[in-house]
Amino acid sequence: MPAPPIPAKSYLSDADVLLLQQVACGALYGAISRATGIEEAKVGAAVLALLTKVGVKSRFHASALGAGWGLVTDVHVVNPTGKSLSARHIEVLTGLVSGEDAAAIAQQLGLTVNTVKTYIQTILRTLGVRSREQASAAAVLADLVSLRALGTGWPDVKLSELRQPLEAR
């Protein structure tokens, strides 16, 4: 059985891919500037232009899409706790991967915004990441969420299922 199709990625230049990788790693503007050669004062505008090319509003959604497309393959997880995330944590993480902010996630799950923010901090600590961008990409790379969370047209499978050899299916 062939792998389910994934939506086509936006046209991204090599420079765009490098910028997306830096964003997904949670790099600060100075580090992004050094890695990409973009003037530090212009990094914010470059990231906004990248989000427009990708067709999303948030850096963490773009990071997750980059992982789904295979453009982001590592997010520099530094110190995971080894603990599992609860089903509720996974629901909040799925909202992040989808590009939702804390208020939208809270409304969808019937929680307060502060509760969602607390869940997000626990998710970051548990995964050993520093940012929502890293957490979103790591969630896709580690098969914590279905690719369907990335948006319309994405299959309801985990990333590893797309990468399995055909003979193993």
N, CA, C and O atoms as a DFTB+ gen file, in Angstrom:
676 C
 N C O
     1  1       0.846      -1.179       0.000
     2  2       0.000       0.000       0.000
     3  2       0.888       1.238       0.000
     4  3       1.781       1.350       0.840
     5  1       0.663       2.164      -0.921
     6  2       1.509       3.359      -0.979
     7  2       1.248       4.285       0.203
     8  3       0.184       4.259       0.822
     9  1       2.253       5.099       0.492
    10  2       2.114       6.071       1.571
    11  2       1.034       7.069       1.203
    12  3       0.896       7.433       0.036
    13  1       0.251       7.526       2.206
    14  2      -0.759       8.541       1.910
    15  2      -0.075       9.825       1.451
    16  3       1.016      10.153       1.916
    17  1      -0.710      10.540       0.548
    18  2      -0.087      11.777       0.060
    19  2      -0.106      12.859       1.129
    20  3      -0.989      12.897       1.987
    21  1       0.877      13.729       1.060
    22  2       0.890      14.896       1.934
    23  2       0.727      16.128       1.062
    24  3       1.121      16.121      -0.104
    25  1       0.155      17.175       1.611
    26  2      -0.005      18.395       0.824
    27  2       1.343      18.924       0.355
    28  3       2.350      18.803       1.052
    29  1       1.345      19.501      -0.813
    30  2       2.574      20.064      -1.368
    31  2       3.057      21.205      -0.490
    32  3       2.268      21.964       0.072
    33  1       4.368      21.304      -0.390
    34  2       4.927      22.407       0.397
    35  2       5.000      23.659      -0.460
    36  3       5.087      23.598      -1.687
    37  1       4.962      24.757       0.200
    38  2       5.141      26.039      -0.480
    39  2       6.533      26.060      -1.086
    40  3       7.439      25.375      -0.612
    41  1       6.698      26.863      -2.153
    42  2       8.039      26.994      -2.700
    43  2       8.903      27.695      -1.665
    44  3       8.615      28.818      -1.251
    45  1       9.943      27.029      -1.263
    46  2      10.885      27.620      -0.328
    47  2      12.289      27.489      -0.900
    48  3      12.701      26.409      -1.324
    49  1      13.001      28.577      -0.906
    50  2      14.394      28.561      -1.352
    51  2      15.254      27.890      -0.286
    52  3      14.786      27.624       0.821
    53  1      16.490      27.623      -0.619
    54  2      17.420      27.065       0.366
    55  2      17.554      27.999       1.564
    56  3      17.644      27.544       2.704
    57  1      17.567      29.305       1.304
    58  2      17.663      30.285       2.389
    59  2      16.419      30.238       3.279
    60  3      16.516      30.361       4.500
    61  1      15.248      30.057       2.656
    62  2      14.006      29.941       3.432
    63  2      14.038      28.693       4.313
    64  3      13.628      28.740       5.473
    65  1      14.521      27.587       3.769
    66  2      14.589      26.333       4.528
    67  2      15.532      26.500       5.717
    68  3      15.221      26.051       6.820
    69  1      16.673      27.138       5.505
    70  2      17.605      27.379       6.604
    71  2      16.951      28.239       7.680
    72  3      17.107      27.964       8.870
    73  1      16.229      29.268       7.279
    74  2      15.525      30.118       8.239
    75  2      14.473      29.312       8.990
    76  3      14.350      29.441      10.208
    77  1      13.714      28.485       8.279
    78  2      12.698      27.642       8.925
    79  2      13.345      26.698       9.932
    80  3      12.810      26.504      11.024
    81  1      14.469      26.117       9.589
    82  2      15.169      25.219      10.512
    83  2      15.607      25.962      11.768
    84  3      15.514      25.429      12.874
    85  1      16.076      27.173      11.598
    86  2      16.491      27.973      12.753
    87  2      15.302      28.320      13.648
    88  3      15.394      28.257      14.874
    89  1      14.195      28.683      13.024
    90  2      12.981      28.994      13.788
    91  2      12.524      27.756      14.555
    92  3      12.180      27.849      15.733
    93  1      12.519      26.596      13.892
    94  2      12.068      25.352      14.525
    95  2      12.956      24.952      15.696
    96  3      12.503      24.287      16.628
    97  1      14.214      25.355      15.645
    98  2      15.134      25.052      16.749
    99  2      14.990      26.042      17.897
   100  3      15.653      25.907      18.925
   101  1      14.130      27.029      17.722
   102  2      13.915      28.016      18.775
   103  2      15.043      29.024      18.890
   104  3      15.226      29.642      19.939
   105  1      15.798      29.192      17.815
   106  2      16.930      30.118      17.847
   107  2      16.451      31.553      18.037
   108  3      15.397      31.946      17.537
   109  1      17.245      32.320      18.766
   110  2      16.973      33.737      18.956
   111  2      17.481      34.505      17.739
   112  3      18.235      33.967      16.929
   113  1      17.067      35.754      17.615
   114  2      17.384      36.540      16.430
   115  2      18.888      36.626      16.152
   116  3      19.299      36.560      14.993
   117  1      19.706      36.769      17.178
   118  2      21.150      36.846      16.982
   119  2      21.693      35.565      16.358
   120  3      22.502      35.611      15.431
   121  1      21.246      34.426      16.870
   122  2      21.694      33.136      16.333
   123  2      21.174      32.940      14.914
   124  3      21.892      32.434      14.052
   125  1      19.933      33.339      14.671
   126  2      19.382      33.234      13.315
   127  2      20.204      34.093      12.362
   128  3      20.508      33.673      11.246
   129  1      20.559      35.284      12.798
   130  2      21.358      36.187      11.971
   131  2      22.700      35.556      11.622
   132  3      23.125      35.590      10.467
   133  1      23.362      34.983      12.614
   134  2      24.669      34.361      12.376
   135  2      24.550      33.154      11.448
   136  3      25.416      32.941      10.599
   137  1      23.490      32.363      11.600
   138  2      23.329      31.148      10.792
   139  2      22.911      31.447       9.361
   140  3      23.291      30.729       8.437
   141  1      22.134      32.499       9.176
   142  2      21.546      32.762       7.854
   143  2      22.199      33.918       7.106
   144  3      22.064      34.022       5.887
   145  1      22.905      34.788       7.829
   146  2      23.478      35.970       7.197
   147  2      22.491      37.118       7.085
   148  3      22.822      38.159       6.517
   149  1      21.282      36.950       7.618
   150  2      20.296      38.026       7.628
   151  2      20.687      39.002       8.734
   152  3      20.999      38.594       9.852
   153  1      20.668      40.272       8.415
   154  2      20.964      41.294       9.419
   155  2      20.009      41.101      10.596
   156  3      18.810      40.907      10.398
   157  1      20.540      41.155      11.824
   158  2      19.718      40.876      12.996
   159  2      18.475      41.755      13.050
   160  3      17.409      41.287      13.449
   161  1      18.592      43.006      12.659
   162  2      17.447      43.917      12.683
   163  2      16.377      43.524      11.660
   164  3      15.242      43.993      11.742
   165  1      16.728      42.675      10.707
   166  2      15.792      42.282       9.656
   167  2      15.279      40.850       9.812
   168  3      14.510      40.374       8.978
   169  1      15.697      40.169      10.868
   170  2      15.273      38.783      11.071
   171  2      13.758      38.697      11.259
   172  3      13.118      37.820      10.680
   173  1      13.186      39.579      12.045
   174  2      11.737      39.558      12.278
   175  2      10.953      39.662      10.981
   176  3       9.994      38.920      10.767
   177  1      11.355      40.571      10.130
   178  2      10.681      40.741       8.841
   179  2      10.874      39.510       7.968
   180  3       9.959      39.111       7.247
   181  1      12.060      38.903       8.025
   182  2      12.322      37.695       7.236
   183  2      11.445      36.539       7.718
   184  3      10.942      35.757       6.910
   185  1      11.266      36.433       9.024
   186  2      10.410      35.374       9.569
   187  2       8.960      35.610       9.146
   188  3       8.269      34.665       8.767
   189  1       8.496      36.849       9.206
   190  2       7.131      37.155       8.764
   191  2       6.944      36.830       7.285
   192  3       5.898      36.311       6.893
   193  1       7.940      37.128       6.467
   194  2       7.864      36.793       5.042
   195  2       7.823      35.274       4.854
   196  3       7.108      34.770       3.988
   197  1       8.585      34.558       5.662
   198  2       8.572      33.091       5.595
   199  2       7.193      32.544       5.950
   200  3       6.686      31.647       5.277
   201  1       6.594      33.079       6.995
   202  2       5.256      32.623       7.392
   203  2       4.254      32.857       6.267
   204  3       3.373      32.029       6.036
   205  1       4.384      33.962       5.581
   206  2       3.503      34.255       4.448
   207  2       3.712      33.236       3.335
   208  3       2.742      32.744       2.758
   209  1       4.965      32.916       3.026
   210  2       5.247      31.912       1.993
   211  2       4.666      30.555       2.355
   212  3       4.127      29.850       1.502
   213  1       4.781      30.198       3.628
   214  2       4.280      28.904       4.086
   215  2       2.756      28.934       4.203
   216  3       2.105      27.892       4.122
   217  1       2.193      30.117       4.392
   218  2       0.746      30.258       4.473
   219  2       0.173      30.043       5.853
   220  3      -0.953      29.568       5.995
   221  1       0.950      30.393       6.887
   222  2       0.494      30.238       8.268
   223  2       0.726      31.532       9.036
   224  3       1.419      32.435       8.567
   225  1       0.133      31.605      10.224
   226  2       0.254      32.813      11.037
   227  2       1.273      32.682      12.161
   228  3       1.758      33.690      12.676
   229  1       1.605      31.444      12.551
   230  2       2.479      31.286      13.713
   231  2       3.769      30.554      13.377
   232  3       3.822      29.703      12.488
   233  1       4.800      30.917      14.120
   234  2       6.109      30.289      13.963
   235  2       6.042      28.813      14.340
   236  3       6.704      27.984      13.716
   237  1       5.247      28.478      15.357
   238  2       5.201      27.084      15.784
   239  2       4.455      26.208      14.792
   240  3       4.772      25.025      14.663
   241  1       3.475      26.755      14.090
   242  2       2.796      25.995      13.037
   243  2       3.749      25.777      11.864
   244  3       3.809      24.681      11.307
   245  1       4.486      26.809      11.491
   246  2       5.469      26.680      10.408
   247  2       6.526      25.637      10.766
   248  3       6.945      24.856       9.911
   249  1       6.955      25.622      12.019
   250  2       7.953      24.642      12.467
   251  2       7.433      23.223      12.322
   252  3       8.148      22.337      11.854
   253  1       6.181      23.006      12.726
   254  2       5.580      21.676      12.607
   255  2       5.432      21.276      11.145
   256  3       5.691      20.127      10.786
   257  1       5.016      22.214      10.301
   258  2       4.913      21.917       8.862
   259  2       6.274      21.557       8.286
   260  3       6.386      20.633       7.481
   261  1       7.306      22.282       8.696
   262  2       8.656      21.970       8.235
   263  2       9.044      20.541       8.580
   264  3       9.678      19.853       7.781
   265  1       8.661      20.099       9.774
   266  2       8.935      18.707      10.170
   267  2       8.124      17.742       9.319
   268  3       8.639      16.711       8.884
   269  1       6.865      18.066       9.080
   270  2       6.021      17.195       8.263
   271  2       6.516      17.064       6.833
   272  3       6.401      15.999       6.227
   273  1       7.063      18.140       6.293
   274  2       7.587      18.130       4.928
   275  2       8.980      17.504       4.834
   276  3       9.482      17.258       3.738
   277  1       9.599      17.249       5.985
   278  2      10.942      16.683       5.988
   279  2      12.037      17.724       5.874
   280  3      13.194      17.376       5.639
   281  1      11.698      18.990       6.035
   282  2      12.686      20.067       5.966
   283  2      13.354      20.305       7.312
   284  3      14.497      20.758       7.377
   285  1      12.644      20.001       8.369
   286  2      13.169      20.108       9.735
   287  2      13.288      18.682      10.254
   288  3      12.291      17.967      10.361
   289  1      14.503      18.276      10.573
   290  2      14.714      16.890      11.009
   291  2      15.266      16.779      12.416
   292  3      15.371      15.679      12.958
   293  1      15.620      17.910      13.014
   294  2      16.171      17.907      14.369
   295  2      15.849      19.244      15.010
   296  3      15.957      20.291      14.372
   297  1      15.453      19.203      16.272
   298  2      15.120      20.442      16.971
   299  2      15.949      20.640      18.231
   300  3      15.610      21.471      19.074
   301  1      17.016      19.894      18.363
   302  2      17.946      20.057      19.483
   303  2      17.259      19.926      20.841
   304  3      17.321      20.828      21.677
   305  1      16.614      18.801      21.038
   306  2      16.037      18.509      22.349
   307  2      17.208      18.400      23.319
   308  3      18.168      17.675      23.057
   309  1      17.133      19.115      24.432
   310  2      18.289      19.191      25.317
   311  2      18.205      18.310      26.555
   312  3      19.212      17.720      26.948
   313  1      17.064      18.205      27.167
   314  2      16.997      17.449      28.409
   315  2      15.587      16.909      28.637
   316  3      14.896      17.366      29.548
   317  1      15.151      15.948      27.830
   318  2      13.802      15.421      28.044
   319  2      13.722      14.707      29.393
   320  3      14.698      14.115      29.854
   321  1      12.570      14.771      30.004
   322  2      12.419      14.161      31.328
   323  2      12.235      12.655      31.256
   324  3      12.443      11.955      32.247
   325  1      11.848      12.153      30.094
   326  2      11.583      10.721      29.980
   327  2      10.171      10.366      30.408
   328  3       9.751       9.216      30.276
   329  1       9.440      11.338      30.916
   330  2       8.057      11.098      31.321
   331  2       7.151      11.167      30.101
   332  3       7.469      11.820      29.107
   333  1       6.028      10.489      30.192
   334  2       5.034      10.536      29.123
   335  2       4.123      11.736      29.326
   336  3       3.929      12.215      30.443
   337  1       3.578      12.201      28.228
   338  2       2.579      13.268      28.304
   339  2       1.203      12.625      28.443
   340  3       0.927      11.588      27.840
   341  1       0.350      13.247      29.239
   342  2      -1.014      12.749      29.392
   343  2      -1.804      13.009      28.112
   344  3      -1.359      13.749      27.234
   345  1      -2.971      12.398      28.021
   346  2      -3.840      12.620      26.860
   347  2      -4.193      14.106      26.735
   348  3      -4.267      14.632      25.624
   349  1      -4.407      14.770      27.846
   350  2      -4.749      16.190      27.816
   351  2      -3.566      17.024      27.317
   352  3      -3.749      17.978      26.561
   353  1      -2.360      16.659      27.742
   354  2      -1.168      17.350      27.240
   355  2      -1.051      17.175      25.726
   356  3      -0.701      18.117      25.015
   357  1      -1.339      15.984      25.241
   358  2      -1.276      15.725      23.804
   359  2      -2.330      16.557      23.070
   360  3      -2.075      17.036      21.965
   361  1      -3.509      16.734      23.671
   362  2      -4.535      17.582      23.054
   363  2      -4.046      19.026      22.942
   364  3      -4.252      19.677      21.918
   365  1      -3.405      19.518      23.987
   366  2      -2.867      20.880      23.962
   367  2      -1.740      20.966      22.935
   368  3      -1.660      21.930      22.174
   369  1      -0.881      19.968      22.916
   370  2       0.223      19.938      21.948
   371  2      -0.302      19.885      20.516
   372  3       0.266      20.516      19.625
   373  1      -1.363      19.152      20.294
   374  2      -1.989      19.089      18.973
   375  2      -2.494      20.471      18.562
   376  3      -2.374      20.857      17.400
   377  1      -3.051      21.205      19.503
   378  2      -3.472      22.576      19.225
   379  2      -2.311      23.453      18.821
   380  3      -2.430      24.264      17.902
   381  1      -1.170      23.296      19.511
   382  2       0.023      24.065      19.138
   383  2       0.480      23.708      17.730
   384  3       0.764      24.592      16.921
   385  1       0.550      22.418      17.439
   386  2       0.965      21.963      16.110
   387  2       0.041      22.542      15.046
   388  3       0.478      22.861      13.941
   389  1      -1.234      22.674      15.384
   390  2      -2.220      23.236      14.451
   391  2      -2.084      24.745      14.283
   392  3      -2.710      25.338      13.404
   393  1      -1.265      25.360      15.131
   394  2      -1.058      26.797      15.024
   395  2      -1.980      27.621      15.894
   396  3      -2.051      28.840      15.744
   397  1      -2.679      26.978      16.793
   398  2      -3.617      27.691      17.664
   399  2      -2.884      28.354      18.826
   400  3      -1.911      27.808      19.348
   401  1      -3.351      29.524      19.224
   402  2      -2.785      30.166      20.400
   403  2      -3.470      29.613      21.644
   404  3      -4.425      28.844      21.545
   405  1      -2.978      30.009      22.812
   406  2      -3.491      29.471      24.073
   407  2      -4.981      29.731      24.239
   408  3      -5.697      28.866      24.744
   409  1      -5.468      30.896      23.827
   410  2      -6.890      31.224      23.972
   411  2      -7.759      30.297      23.119
   412  3      -8.801      29.829      23.577
   413  1      -7.335      30.034      21.894
   414  2      -8.116      29.146      21.019
   415  2      -8.095      27.716      21.527
   416  3      -9.111      27.022      21.481
   417  1      -6.939      27.270      22.014
   418  2      -6.846      25.917      22.570
   419  2      -7.749      25.807      23.791
   420  3      -8.462      24.817      23.956
   421  1      -7.717      26.816      24.640
   422  2      -8.550      26.816      25.848
   423  2     -10.026      26.717      25.491
   424  3     -10.769      25.952      26.105
   425  1     -10.445      27.488      24.504
   426  2     -11.843      27.461      24.097
   427  2     -12.227      26.089      23.545
   428  3     -13.288      25.562      23.881
   429  1     -11.373      25.508      22.702
   430  2     -11.669      24.203      22.113
   431  2     -11.748      23.095      23.155
   432  3     -12.558      22.176      23.031
   433  1     -10.906      23.181      24.183
   434  2     -10.828      22.107      25.175
   435  2     -11.628      22.391      26.444
   436  3     -11.669      21.555      27.347
   437  1     -12.257      23.546      26.521
   438  2     -13.044      23.881      27.705
   439  2     -12.186      24.131      28.934
   440  3     -12.564      23.777      30.051
   441  1     -11.025      24.747      28.719
   442  2     -10.098      25.055      29.794
   443  2      -9.924      26.564      29.892
   444  3     -10.363      27.304      29.011
   445  1      -9.288      27.015      30.956
   446  2      -8.942      28.426      31.030
   447  2      -7.624      28.646      30.282
   448  3      -6.850      27.711      30.081
   449  1      -7.387      29.865      29.883
   450  2      -6.139      30.194      29.197
   451  2      -4.953      29.906      30.104
   452  3      -3.936      29.386      29.645
   453  1      -5.069      30.239      31.394
   454  2      -3.960      29.980      32.318
   455  2      -3.676      28.487      32.447
   456  3      -2.516      28.089      32.559
   457  1      -4.699      27.673      32.433
   458  2      -4.490      26.218      32.490
   459  2      -3.752      25.745      31.250
   460  3      -2.841      24.923      31.349
   461  1      -4.129      26.250      30.089
   462  2      -3.443      25.880      28.843
   463  2      -1.991      26.316      28.911
   464  3      -1.104      25.563      28.510
   465  1      -1.731      27.507      29.404
   466  2      -0.350      27.989      29.518
   467  2       0.462      27.093      30.453
   468  3       1.637      26.831      30.199
   469  1      -0.162      26.629      31.524
   470  2       0.512      25.709      32.436
   471  2       0.809      24.382      31.734
   472  3       1.899      23.829      31.876
   473  1      -0.161      23.880      30.984
   474  2       0.065      22.660      30.211
   475  2       1.221      22.852      29.242
   476  3       2.069      21.969      29.108
   477  1       1.264      23.984      28.573
   478  2       2.331      24.239      27.600
   479  2       3.697      24.230      28.292
   480  3       4.648      23.650      27.769
   481  1       3.802      24.860      29.448
   482  2       5.074      24.860      30.177
   483  2       5.479      23.441      30.582
   484  3       6.657      23.089      30.521
   485  1       4.515      22.637      30.990
   486  2       4.813      21.241      31.339
   487  2       5.262      20.462      30.107
   488  3       6.178      19.644      30.186
   489  1       4.623      20.714      28.979
   490  2       5.002      20.054      27.726
   491  2       6.440      20.413      27.360
   492  3       7.230      19.532      27.021
   493  1       6.782      21.685      27.423
   494  2       8.136      22.127      27.093
   495  2       9.159      21.442      27.988
   496  3      10.175      20.936      27.511
   497  1       8.887      21.430      29.277
   498  2       9.804      20.815      30.248
   499  2       9.925      19.312      30.006
   500  3      11.025      18.760      30.034
   501  1       8.797      18.656      29.770
   502  2       8.799      17.205      29.563
   503  2       9.557      16.821      28.297
   504  3      10.296      15.837      28.290
   505  1       9.378      17.592      27.229
   506  2      10.055      17.290      25.970
   507  2      11.520      17.745      25.963
   508  3      12.304      17.313      25.118
   509  1      11.880      18.614      26.904
   510  2      13.250      19.110      26.957
   511  2      13.537      20.170      25.911
   512  3      14.634      20.227      25.353
   513  1      12.543      21.011      25.648
   514  2      12.692      22.087      24.667
   515  2      12.438      23.427      25.346
   516  3      11.914      23.485      26.459
   517  1      12.821      24.508      24.657
   518  2      12.679      25.844      25.232
   519  2      11.545      26.659      24.638
   520  3      11.183      27.701      25.183
   521  1      10.977      26.201      23.526
   522  2      10.000      27.046      22.849
   523  2       8.859      26.221      22.257
   524  3       8.963      25.008      22.075
   525  1       7.761      26.933      21.962
   526  2       6.629      26.285      21.287
   527  2       7.026      25.824      19.893
   528  3       6.505      24.826      19.396
   529  1       7.953      26.550      19.256
   530  2       8.430      26.143      17.929
   531  2       9.110      24.780      18.007
   532  3       8.820      23.887      17.210
   533  1      10.008      24.627      18.964
   534  2      10.688      23.348      19.144
   535  2       9.689      22.251      19.509
   536  3       9.757      21.144      18.976
   537  1       8.772      22.559      20.407
   538  2       7.787      21.561      20.842
   539  2       6.918      21.093      19.679
   540  3       6.621      19.904      19.564
   541  1       6.511      22.017      18.822
   542  2       5.658      21.663      17.686
   543  2       6.381      20.760      16.702
   544  3       5.834      19.752      16.255
   545  1       7.613      21.123      16.366
   546  2       8.387      20.287      15.448
   547  2       8.707      18.945      16.095
   548  3       8.610      17.905      15.443
   549  1       9.089      18.959      17.375
   550  2       9.408      17.714      18.074
   551  2       8.193      16.796      18.153
   552  3       8.335      15.576      18.062
   553  1       7.003      17.363      18.321
   554  2       5.780      16.557      18.397
   555  2       5.558      15.785      17.105
   556  3       5.143      14.626      17.134
   557  1       5.832      16.420      15.976
   558  2       5.686      15.748      14.678
   559  2       6.795      14.711      14.516
   560  3       6.529      13.569      14.141
   561  1       8.030      15.102      14.794
   562  2       9.175      14.211      14.599
   563  2       9.125      12.982      15.508
   564  3       9.565      11.901      15.116
   565  1       8.593      13.146      16.713
   566  2       8.534      12.050      17.684
   567  2       7.218      11.285      17.639
   568  3       6.956      10.457      18.512
   569  1       6.382      11.550      16.630
   570  2       5.113      10.842      16.473
   571  2       4.163      11.029      17.655
   572  3       3.405      10.119      17.991
   573  1       4.199      12.190      18.280
   574  2       3.284      12.455      19.386
   575  2       1.910      12.884      18.901
   576  3       0.924      12.747      19.626
   577  1       1.837      13.402      17.677
   578  2       0.577      13.871      17.112
   579  2       0.418      13.322      15.705
   580  3       1.394      12.979      15.038
   581  1      -0.819      13.246      15.271
   582  2      -1.113      12.860      13.898
   583  2      -0.788      14.023      12.979
   584  3      -0.905      15.186      13.364
   585  1      -0.382      13.701      11.770
   586  2      -0.104      14.746      10.789
   587  2      -1.352      15.542      10.435
   588  3      -1.251      16.654       9.916
   589  1      -2.515      14.988      10.708
   590  2      -3.758      15.716      10.459
   591  2      -3.766      17.065      11.185
   592  3      -4.424      18.008      10.745
   593  1      -3.032      17.153      12.299
   594  2      -2.965      18.407      13.056
   595  2      -2.316      19.524      12.253
   596  3      -2.490      20.699      12.578
   597  1      -1.569      19.174      11.207
   598  2      -0.888      20.191      10.405
   599  2      -1.838      20.983       9.524
   600  3      -1.497      22.074       9.066
   601  1      -3.025      20.448       9.282
   602  2      -3.990      21.200       8.500
   603  2      -4.733      20.357       7.485
   604  3      -4.573      19.138       7.426
   605  1      -5.537      21.019       6.699
   606  2      -6.365      20.383       5.688
   607  2      -5.507      19.620       4.688
   608  3      -4.492      20.128       4.211
   609  1      -5.921      18.407       4.379
   610  2      -5.240      17.607       3.380
   611  2      -4.160      16.697       3.929
   612  3      -3.677      15.814       3.221
   613  1      -3.776      16.898       5.175
   614  2      -2.759      16.030       5.768
   615  2      -3.411      14.730       6.218
   616  3      -4.523      14.753       6.745
   617  1      -2.742      13.599       6.020
   618  2      -3.331      12.306       6.396
   619  2      -3.365      12.109       7.907
   620  3      -2.593      12.723       8.644
   621  1      -4.258      11.257       8.349
   622  2      -4.400      10.958       9.770
   623  2      -3.452       9.813      10.130
   624  3      -3.887       8.728      10.518
   625  1      -2.160      10.073       9.995
   626  2      -1.112       9.110      10.323
   627  2       0.010       9.850      11.043
   628  3       0.076      11.079      11.020
   629  1       0.876       9.092      11.673
   630  2       2.071       9.662      12.294
   631  2       3.162       9.745      11.229
   632  3       3.126       9.019      10.236
   633  1       4.116      10.622      11.439
   634  2       5.178      10.839      10.463
   635  2       5.928       9.547      10.137
   636  3       6.256       9.303       8.976
   637  1       6.199       8.727      11.137
   638  2       6.954       7.496      10.886
   639  2       6.224       6.560       9.930
   640  3       6.861       5.784       9.217
   641  1       4.902       6.623       9.909
   642  2       4.129       5.779       9.002
   643  2       4.359       6.181       7.552
   644  3       4.272       5.335       6.662
   645  1       4.646       7.438       7.297
   646  2       4.951       7.889       5.942
   647  2       6.358       7.487       5.530
   648  3       6.652       7.351       4.342
   649  1       7.213       7.302       6.505
   650  2       8.617       7.037       6.213
   651  2       8.958       5.550       6.221
   652  3      10.093       5.176       5.924
   653  1       7.982       4.691       6.558
   654  2       8.250       3.249       6.569
   655  2       8.490       2.763       5.146
   656  3       7.841       3.222       4.206
   657  1       9.425       1.832       4.995
   658  2       9.613       1.240       3.664
   659  2       8.320       0.585       3.172
   660  3       7.568       0.020       3.966
   661  1       8.066       0.659       1.892
   662  2       6.841       0.105       1.332
   663  2       6.684      -1.369       1.658
   664  3       5.569      -1.816       1.926
   665  1       7.767      -2.141       1.643
   666  2       7.653      -3.575       1.903
   667  2       7.254      -3.886       3.340
   668  3       6.782      -4.987       3.624
   669  1       7.437      -2.929       4.252
   670  2       7.068      -3.153       5.642
   671  2       5.582      -2.916       5.896
   672  3       5.088      -3.209       6.985
   673  1       4.870      -2.394       4.913
   674  2       3.446      -2.063       5.106
   675  2       2.578      -3.265       4.941
   676  3       1.357      -3.167       5.069
